[in-house]
Every structure is written in structure tokens, then in C-alpha cells.
Amino acid sequence: MAGTPRLCFEFDVVVVGGGHAGVEAASASARMGLKTALLTMNADTVGLMSCNPAIGGIAKGQMVREIDALGGIMGKTIDQTAIQFRMLNLGKGPAMHSPRAQADKKLYQQQIKWLMETTPNLVLRQEIVEGFQIEEAPRENEVGSRQIIRGVWAQGDTLYKAKAVILTTGTFLKALMHTGEAKTAGGRAGDSTTEGISDSLAREGIQLARFKTGTPCRLLGESIDFSKLEPQPGDAVPRPFSFATERITQSQIDCHITFTNEKVHDLIRKNLHRSPMYSGQIQSRGPRYCPSIEDKVVRFADKDRHQIFLEPEGRQTREYYCNGISTSLPKDVQWDLVRSIVGLENAEILRWGYAVEYDFAPPTQLFSTFETKAIQALYFAGQLNGTTGYEEAAGQGLYAGINAAGKILGKGSFHLDRSEAYLGVMVDDLVTRGVDEPYRMFTSRAEYRIALRQDNADQRLIPKGFAYGIVDQTALARLEIKNRKIAKAKAFLQENRVDNLTYWQILKRPEIRFRELGENAEEYEKEAGEGFGEVIEQLEIEAKYQGYVQRQNSEIERFQKMESQPIPEFFDYHRIRQLRAEAREKLTQYRPKSLGHASRIPGITPADITVVLIHLT
Amino acid sequence: MLSSRTSHALEDIIVALATPAEPSERAVIRLGGTGCHCLISTLFRPQIAPQGWPNVAKRHWVEGTLSVPGLFGWVPCSIHFWPHGTGYTRQEAAELHCVGSLPLLDLVIQSLVAGGARPAQPGEFSLRAFLSGSIDLSQAEAVVAISKAKQPAELALAMEQLAGGIRHPAEELRRELLDLLADLEAGLDFAEEDISFVESKRLILSLGSFLAQIINLRRRMREKDTQAPLPRVALAGPPNAGKSTLFNLLISSPSQAIVSDIPGTTRDWLEGIGSLPCGTKVTWMDTAGLSDSPMGELDIVSQNATWSLLPKADLIVACLPWNGIASAKLLKPMPGEIPVLVVQTLADLNQDGFTSEARVSSHTGEGIGLLKSKVSEMLKVNAEANIPPLARCQAQLEQAEGAIRRAHRQAVEDDPIEVLVLELRVALDALGEMTGVLYTDDLLDRVFTRFCIGK
């Protein structure tokens, strides 16, 4: 697209798309002092939770804590708007503890919109983006692509000039929704799709591929017989996501659990040919860990029931989300299916379930800053990169926002490695390994999860974020106070003894809690007052986990040795004739930054690494 | 480990005798590297030239005759040609099969070297095969071990390693570990699901069984390891240089019977075991004297025996008397990769020494201690440069065993699963390095195929 615009704006950073990635990207850039525009198709859906009404969960909760430690908005917003809090996996060790909350969907979205409206340096605007302003990059720019993005074109000959553009268009690129045989264009029920951006990207040489995902039907709470169902309440003492939130004060609402049964399974089997996933109408790949109910019944035929969580969507609505029966079966089957379930015999469907197919850009086309390799100053984040989940999207948005702003401000890239944060694991997985199904975070993706805990996200990331200029003085000061309290309490533990053992040594035993150490410990806790809970938590974890953490540190050292073997950015693999053709191609495509990075590329064998090592030395 | 010092020459044409250096009905000379087919065509005349000769496009078995400078007449010979992209190393390669006459083989190799090839280093073909991706690391190392094997027992072990003797049980163990890990990981990441994961009792039992398997594997390997032969040190030099007297001083066991494992050759050397200063034992070998002008048939035969014996030594002690005459010249054709220690013998008779690394006198005992410590030093350096693959496997198995042992103890003590899993990952890494595979790719696959996951 070219020509003379009728209207022209100039910004430092333009973010296209107002989902969970876009809002974090835009607010990060604005917080770093850059003039930022957030362009969205519909200003009413900024920060909308398109699928389940929940934030956090195992591995995801840890990520929200990391986002918060780096100054992001997700943690604070969910603390203000949640209707239920649960710390998951408490039966396991502290590395596995994961916060999760049910959100008041509408309230969450409104709060995010409020933040977009009130953040200094940030402009929220409803615009339909139709294309990009891409030019030849000046010679003096760094080696690499010859293309550079200078801005985006919006409907009505409007040009938004920018030094960096962050694309966070989610599932909206060439989106197609399926409910049974029926197909509707659109990225979310009731919303439209974006055609122009896909074509512009393809024209600029960005590769696109297709994924599918699904969502279940929503029910009317009044029509559900809760007396037959098992309630699932929130925690008695709810724990906040944000390190800045002192206490959760709002009341909580229960979720409920029910199950599918053989009748439901028979119904699905009988109508399988009408499911677009099985009829061949949908060809693209969906996530295995979030399968449709059709998938569950077919792949796990021996299971006689599957769990369903009925989750309220807010305080001002009676709409319930049916977590566990995502489906693209036709409406008549959905109707019979729901009414065959215990407690749902008279349930009214408020919205139908559907599957959606959309374009994504395989993330191996990105540098580890999320800048595209093909076009300078263009960044991708969120579901566009082939991920799924609000938390994954938000983390990427934040990361892209920080890096785009950092580059404009002349800082080096902001990097987190696999041993520092789940965010680092995600970024490395995406740009190194790529995705062959929508990517979701699991703790098992992190080799060093003993270190990557929800309780220490502030200690891991605030100092680094402050040094880079994305975390403010208040957050740093709060961490310093906490650290001082920890140091003081630790001294107390080491000075006091029972017989020959210090309190600290006794605290190492798995079953012993701080207050059980002695009367003076109980008093100490009382005197320390509000906010001492997190101090005790950290001390208990440190005492009980210390040996394991040290054991893990030796593994981390090994990992860092490989990471510190750099490979020059434009290393010519075609020069190495001993490399297998496949390895040459893969390494050229992925351009790993270090030998460790190269070793994680799928299909690269230890032999390939040896060859590269030989040629590096 | 395969060393990187050969890397500069991955495209060179290399040549080596692929069969034992002994008279036989059939011997094989192997060539590899771009241009080796052209090089062979200068010596070889095919009965029926294949299409495009000498640039064959497909694998070919070609019969023909060989003509070598310095050799009168034509020798029947057949050659197996592999064009680029095929065969063991994926490089242009050839195997030349002809009658196993040592002088003939020598001449052929010399002509090929004169034409631009260079003698292959030990294990160099395997290195190329490994680098081309056609064999994995443990296979490559096993091949190297075979090419270096000095004793039938060692050879058998290396063969077993190549055939999977070590790989199969290790891979099997790795697979079982991976399944268990997938189950445990599913229990960590999908705690909210309606699925029963690994029970503590089953976990302890499985880990106990893994531990038993790995201990067993290690014991089997250790037993084989102790059968490894002693390092061999050959005394070589001109006749009457005092080798035999020196030999008798060096051995601590009485002279052994004349032994040989090569049939059809003169049994013409002595072996004896002796101790070095640090307590290490070595096999000393006394060889027939080498001279510029062999006298008579018998002399030629015994000299040939010496020449075929020397490549089997780990270290050659060149025993040179006062007049170093033939000395330098004699040692020149020594197989290149075997270190040589130059020693001046008969030191009591010759006060004017020449440049040597040690002076010894068997009569006065002068320098014997020094010689032993020099030998010990050189053997040690050499051993470190070639860490045997088995030792590496042992180290990895040991690492895996340690990790499984810790995991087992943690399971018994009911420690957190996420900690135990850390040890299983260490064990998997170690086994994976040994068999040349990484686990990260298949872990989630296993989780998702075994469990119905997801809300």
C-alpha cells in the first residue's frame, strides 16, 4: 500500500490488536515512555476473554506472576475482578503450586479498557488495519532483512507512522467458525475477520499456516440443577496474583463439577460424521491437551465418563461456561448432548459451541525478541505465533512490547533464558522449535522448574526488569523490604535453638511449619503482622527445598555452558558441506544464537552439533 | 571422543588397508573423498567400463586389472564404487579387493598416496560416517574400537557394542524411563484432571527395577573392561643393538613362549610382562633386528614379521646403538600414529651420545629407571588422547545410575515428585547421550497419547 494519506499520525509504537497480547504490549511500551497507539477492530472487546472465564492454572499461574513482576497488567487486573481464587497443586511441592482464578469476564475486560484509556502515552483507537507501510531498509541499518516497516494503513486512507509495529491479531486472520456443517467467517462468535492483513503478510514473504481451536457451549445458570452437582469452592484464604496486591477482599462464587456418561458418548459416536473435525471439513491441527469432546470419546474409548466444570462467567450474569466439552458438533447434537448430562437435564443453551480455524505465523520466523526476521521493526506476539491461552499471549505481548520499546530507546535486547523464567522457556520454544499444535505452557516444558516458582517470580525478575527500565521504583522498593524481612527472620531462625538444632535446621523437615517452632516463633509471626505470610512462605520453601535447588543449580550451570557457545548471527551453514542437507536447511532457517539453542532445534542431531562445533573452532 | 583435529581434512582423499596387514587370499583397500574414483582409474583397467567411467553415477562392482608402477604385469582386482551420497560415509568412496600380498598392497597404497591420497588416521572413515549422519556416536566409537582392537576379546566387545550389545539394553531402559517420566509429568501438569496417575508403590517398584537393570549393565561392562589387554611396548632397532638383553631386564615374568595370533607367519618375537614405576603393567615385545640389507630368505621373513608387528604396539622404543647409522632412515616408515621413544643403547660402550631421549646400558643398569618412567609417561598421554568409548559409556551409565538411585531414595522417602523427576531427567540425558538421542521431543507425545487431558 502506498500513496498520500488523507490523515496521518505519528507514533513510536503501534500495536495492532487489543487482546491479551496487545494490551500488555501497548502498556509496556507506554510505561517505557514511548508514544504508543493501540488499534483494535472493536474498542468494546479490548481485553475480552474469548473462551474460558479464568486466568492462571498450572504453569500459567506462574507466568502471570512473572508478567506481574515485570510490570504487566494481567495480575493486578485479575486480583481486582476475580470471583474465585484457588491455589492448585498444593499436594505437591512449592514449585508446583499454581494460582488460578475465575474471572468476572465483563469486569475484567472493563478494567483492562479503563487501563488502556488512562495510561499516559497510550492512545486506544478503533480502527480496521488494512495493510503496512513497508520500505527498503537504509544500508547503514544492521545486517539482515532489507525490508523495514514504517507504519500501518487503516481504513479510510489513514496512515499511522511508527518506529515499531507489534502485530497481535489473535485468531482473527482469515478466521472461519464451524458449528456442524455450518460455516461462518469470523474469529469469535459475533465478530468479523481480517482478510487484508493475512494477504499483506504473505506478500511480504511471511509464511502462514492454519490451526484450529474450539470452545464449548454456554448455559444459563437458572436452568442448571446445582443440587445434583458437587460444588467446588474457592480457597478460604485467597492468594493474590500480583506482588502489589496486599489482600483479596471480594466474596467468592462456587464452581460445580459434573460428568459425561455413556449416553453422551453414544450420541457423539453416532454423529461423528457430522463433526467438521471428523468429516474432513476442518483439516488443520488442534491442541491435544484441550481436545474437543468428540476427540476425547474417540481417542479414549475406554473411559466411561469425562469431567465437566461449570464455571460462572461473572457477578452480573447467569451465564455458565462448560469447561470440558468443547465441540463443533451441529446444534441439534449439542442440544441432546447437554441435556443427557446429570444436572443439565433442563439446561438452556445460551451460546453454541464452535470450532475456529485461523491463520498463524510459524514463530520460527522470529528473532528471540519477537522481531520478524523478514521485516525490521515488525513484531509478532500472542496467538498469531501459534500459541493458545490468555497468559501465553499476555507474556508474549509484554515481551514484544519491552523489546520493541527497548530497541527504539537504543537499549540491547531484553532476554530471559530457560533457567530464568517460564517466559524465557516459552520464547525459546517458540522461536527455536516452532509449533506443530497450538502451544500451551506446561511445567514439564521447563527443565528448571524447581527454580521457576510462583513465590519467587519477584526475586527472579524485578531486579532485572528494574535494570532495564520496565519496573518502577515502587516495585523494587517493595521487593527490598520483603528481602530485608526475610533476612531478619532467617537470622532469628538461626539464632534460636531447640536442643542442639537451630530453628532453621528444624524447619527443613517437611512437616514442620514456622509457627510450630516454638512460642517465640509464634510471637514473632504475630508481631510482624500483615504481609508476613509471604515471608514465611519463602523461608519455609527455602529451608525445605534448598538441597534440591542446589542440585538443580548444577544442571543449570551445564545448560549455561552450551548457551555461552555463541554462533554468529549470519553464520553460513551452506559452507559446511559435512552437514546433512536437512540440518543445513534447518539451521539456516532457525539461525540459532548459541550451540545450546541449536541443539534444541527439532531434527538436529548430536552429530550435527559436533560438526557445527568443529567449524566454529 | 572423536577429536576435532582431523576436521581440516574432511574432503581429503584418504586411503587405508581395511583388512589385517598379513598375507591372505584377499585384502581390501578402502578409499574415500572427492576425486578418489578418478585417482583409482589411473591404476585400474575395468573389464567392462561402467557408464560415465570413471565418474559412476550408481553403486558399481567392477572387475578388472591393476597396474602399479614398480610392479611388473597386471594383477586381477575388483573394485566397489560408491558415488557421492551413497555408502557408509556418504562421500565418494571405493573399495579395492585384490590378493593379500603385503608388498603388493604397500605398492598400491604408495601409488595412491603419490597420486594425492593420504593415509587415513585411525577411525577417520568412522568419523566421516558419523559426521554424515549415517551412524550414531556410539556406533562410530564402536567402529573405531574395532579398528583399534588388539585382542580377540576386545574385538568381540567392540563388535557387540556395534551390534547393539550396549545400545539395546540402554535404549530399552531409556524407553521405560521415558514412559514413567511421562506418567509422572502428567500427574504434575494435569493435577486437576480426573485421572489416576502413578501410585507411590508402583513408582518405588519401577525405580527399583531400573536400578537393578542399570547396575547389571554396569557390571557386565566392567567385567569386560578388565579383560582389556595391557599396553604393548615394542623394542625395535638394528640387529645387535642390545634389544634382547634390555628385554630380559625389563620383564618381571620369565620369558613367555613365542606367541602369535597371526597364522602363516614366522613366530619370531618374544613377549613378557613388566611393571612400570607407577605399578602399571605393560607387555614388552622383543623384535627381530631391522637392517638396510637383509641377509637371505630367513632374514627377510623375520624382518617382515617385525614390520607387521610394530603397528600393533602402543609405543615403539627405538633401540639405537652408538653409530646411529640406519637409525633415522629405519624409523621413518614406522606407522605414523604410534609414538616412538628413541633410546641410545649400549651406553657403557659409547660415552659420546647422540640426541636421544634416554641412554641405557643393560650391563651397568644405567638409565633403565628413566626409560621406564618415560615409557609410563608416554603411554599415559596416549591413553588420555584416546578415551576409549567404553569408558565414556561407563561414565554415562554411572551418572544414570546415580540419578536413578537418588530418585529411588526420594520415592521411598516420599519426597516431592517434581524433585524426583529432575533426577529422572538427568538419567535420561545420560542414557540419551550414550545412545545419541534426546528425549524432549517425545515426552509430551507420550503424555498426550497415554492420558485424556484437557478441559
Chai-1 contact restraints between the chains, C-beta under 6 A:
chainA,res_idxA,chainB,res_idxB,connection_type,confidence,min_distance_angstrom,max_distance_angstrom,comment,restraint_id
A,I58,B,D189,contact,1.0,0.0,6.0,A-B,restraint_1
A,N89,B,A191,contact,1.0,0.0,6.0,A-B,restraint_2
A,K92,B,P416,contact,1.0,0.0,6.0,A-B,restraint_3
A,G93,B,P416,contact,1.0,0.0,6.0,A-B,restraint_4
A,G93,B,E418,contact,1.0,0.0,6.0,A-B,restraint_5
A,A95,B,E418,contact,1.0,0.0,6.0,A-B,restraint_6
A,M96,B,L188,contact,1.0,0.0,6.0,A-B,restraint_7
A,M96,B,E418,contact,1.0,0.0,6.0,A-B,restraint_8
A,R288,B,F448,contact,1.0,0.0,6.0,A-B,restraint_9
A,Y289,B,I453,contact,1.0,0.0,6.0,A-B,restraint_10
A,Y289,B,G454,contact,1.0,0.0,6.0,A-B,restraint_11
A,C290,B,G454,contact,1.0,0.0,6.0,A-B,restraint_12
A,P291,B,G454,contact,1.0,0.0,6.0,A-B,restraint_13
A,K296,B,C452,contact,1.0,0.0,6.0,A-B,restraint_14
A,F300,B,C452,contact,1.0,0.0,6.0,A-B,restraint_15
A,K303,B,C452,contact,1.0,0.0,6.0,A-B,restraint_16
A,Q307,B,D194,contact,1.0,0.0,6.0,A-B,restraint_17
A,N323,B,K455,contact,1.0,0.0,6.0,A-B,restraint_18
A,G324,B,K455,contact,1.0,0.0,6.0,A-B,restraint_19
A,F442,B,D189,contact,1.0,0.0,6.0,A-B,restraint_20
A,T443,B,L188,contact,1.0,0.0,6.0,A-B,restraint_21
A,T443,B,D189,contact,1.0,0.0,6.0,A-B,restraint_22
A,S444,B,E185,contact,1.0,0.0,6.0,A-B,restraint_23
A,S444,B,D189,contact,1.0,0.0,6.0,A-B,restraint_24
A,Y548,B,V419,contact,1.0,0.0,6.0,A-B,restraint_25
A,Q578,B,L10,contact,1.0,0.0,6.0,A-B,restraint_26
A,Q578,B,L131,contact,1.0,0.0,6.0,A-B,restraint_27
A,R580,B,G133,contact,1.0,0.0,6.0,A-B,restraint_28
A,P606,B,G436,contact,1.0,0.0,6.0,A-B,restraint_29
A,A607,B,F130,contact,1.0,0.0,6.0,A-B,restraint_30
A,A607,B,G133,contact,1.0,0.0,6.0,A-B,restraint_31
A,V611,B,L131,contact,1.0,0.0,6.0,A-B,restraint_32
A,I614,B,S4,contact,1.0,0.0,6.0,A-B,restraint_33
A,I614,B,S7,contact,1.0,0.0,6.0,A-B,restraint_34
